[in-house]
Amino acid sequence: MLSLYCIQFFIFSTCVHIFTVFTYLVYYSDLVTTKYFHEIQPEYDYIIVGSGTAGSIIAHRLATETNYTFLVVEAGSRSNALLEAPVLGPFFHGSILDWQYETVPQEYACFAMKNNKCKLAQGKIIGGSSKLNNMIHFRGNISHYVEWFHEKFTKEFITEQFEFVEKNILHLNDMQYQSELADAVLAAAEELKYEKLGT
């Protein structure tokens, strides 16, 4: 039985190493081809810094709804077929395609983590974190967006923008699967008197 575990470990380790090498090859080959084979114009109407979810949506709308010229600047590389498989998303966490951020020590979270600091996977790739997040979309707290814009836009206006993007561009579906584990975690949090955060 021990030999079977050793073989499984060896196969898994080999696959992870091959996967890591493949990721580096894709990343650096894309950087080289972008630098030497793409022509940059001297002037653009708009320059979009970052092609994460928001940058990609802005670029999409400029390309399909206007005649403006624009340049998208991205620190990471283009996507590849492996990144389209949600099950492989966690393998890219902590890789060259991840900014590898972590939180400051938390008082009320990250209890199982060293120094109460959680990893924050943020995609360094065209498509951004949408490539690493297992196809999960979460709006965030709308009141935070109101604060970020110094109350220039109302909660209702920001909600309308989210609804437009979610209906016309992202094509979201409701969560299709719910596990007993998720129910148990939520029940445990409720038992420990953790409060639910509203939007």
ZIDA-V879512 format. One record per pair of residues at least 4 apart in sequence whose ideal C-beta (glycine too) atoms are under 8 Angstrom apart, sorted by the first residue. I is the first residue (numbers start at 1). GAP is how many residues later the second one is. If there is no record, write none. Layout:
# ZIDA-V879512
i;gap
I;GAP
I;GAP
This chain:
# ZIDA-V879512
i;gap
1;4
2;4
3;4
4;4
5;4
6;4
7;4
8;4
9;4
10;4
11;4
12;4
13;4
14;4
15;4
16;4
16;75
17;4
18;4
19;4
19;63
19;72
20;4
20;75
21;4
22;4
22;60
23;4
23;69
23;72
23;73
23;74
24;4
24;72
25;4
26;4
26;51
26;54
27;4
27;49
27;50
27;69
27;70
28;4
29;4
30;4
30;47
30;48
31;4
31;46
32;4
33;4
33;5
34;4
40;31
41;28
41;30
43;26
44;25
44;26
44;27
45;23
45;24
45;25
46;16
46;22
46;23
46;24
46;25
47;23
47;24
47;26
48;7
48;10
48;11
48;14
48;22
48;23
48;24
48;25
49;6
49;24
50;4
50;5
50;23
50;24
50;25
50;78
51;4
51;5
51;8
51;21
51;22
51;23
51;75
51;76
51;77
52;4
52;71
52;75
52;76
52;77
52;78
53;4
53;74
53;75
53;76
53;77
54;4
54;74
55;4
55;17
55;19
55;73
56;4
56;16
56;70
56;71
56;72
57;4
57;108
57;112
57;113
58;4
59;4
59;11
59;13
60;4
60;109
61;4
61;5
61;108
62;4
62;6
62;8
63;7
72;54
74;51
74;52
75;49
76;21
76;47
76;48
76;49
76;50
77;20
77;48
77;49
78;47
78;48
79;4
79;5
79;46
79;47
79;48
79;52
81;4
82;6
83;5
83;6
83;9
83;14
83;42
83;44
83;48
85;4
86;48
86;49
88;4
89;4
89;42
89;43
89;44
89;45
89;46
90;42
90;44
91;4
92;5
92;6
92;29
92;31
92;39
92;40
93;5
93;26
93;28
93;39
94;4
94;6
94;25
94;27
96;28
97;26
97;27
97;28
97;34
97;35
98;23
98;24
98;25
98;26
98;34
99;23
99;24
99;25
100;19
101;18
101;19
101;21
102;15
102;16
102;17
102;18
103;6
103;7
103;14
103;15
103;17
104;13
105;5
105;10
105;11
105;12
106;4
106;10
106;11
106;12
107;9
109;7
109;9
110;6
110;7
110;8
111;5
113;4
113;5
113;6
121;8
121;11
121;12
122;6
122;7
122;10
123;4
123;5
123;6
123;7
123;8
123;9
123;10
125;6
127;4
129;4
130;7
133;4
137;29
137;33
137;35
139;23
139;60
140;4
140;5
140;59
141;4
141;56
141;57
141;58
142;4
142;13
142;16
142;17
142;20
142;57
143;4
143;12
143;56
144;4
145;4
145;8
145;13
146;5
146;7
146;8
146;9
146;12
147;4
149;4
149;9
153;4
153;5
154;4
155;4
156;4
157;4
158;4
159;4
160;4
161;4
162;4
163;4
164;4
164;5
165;4
165;5
166;4
166;6
178;4
178;5
179;4
180;4
181;4
182;4
183;4
184;4
185;4
186;4
187;4
188;4
189;5
190;4
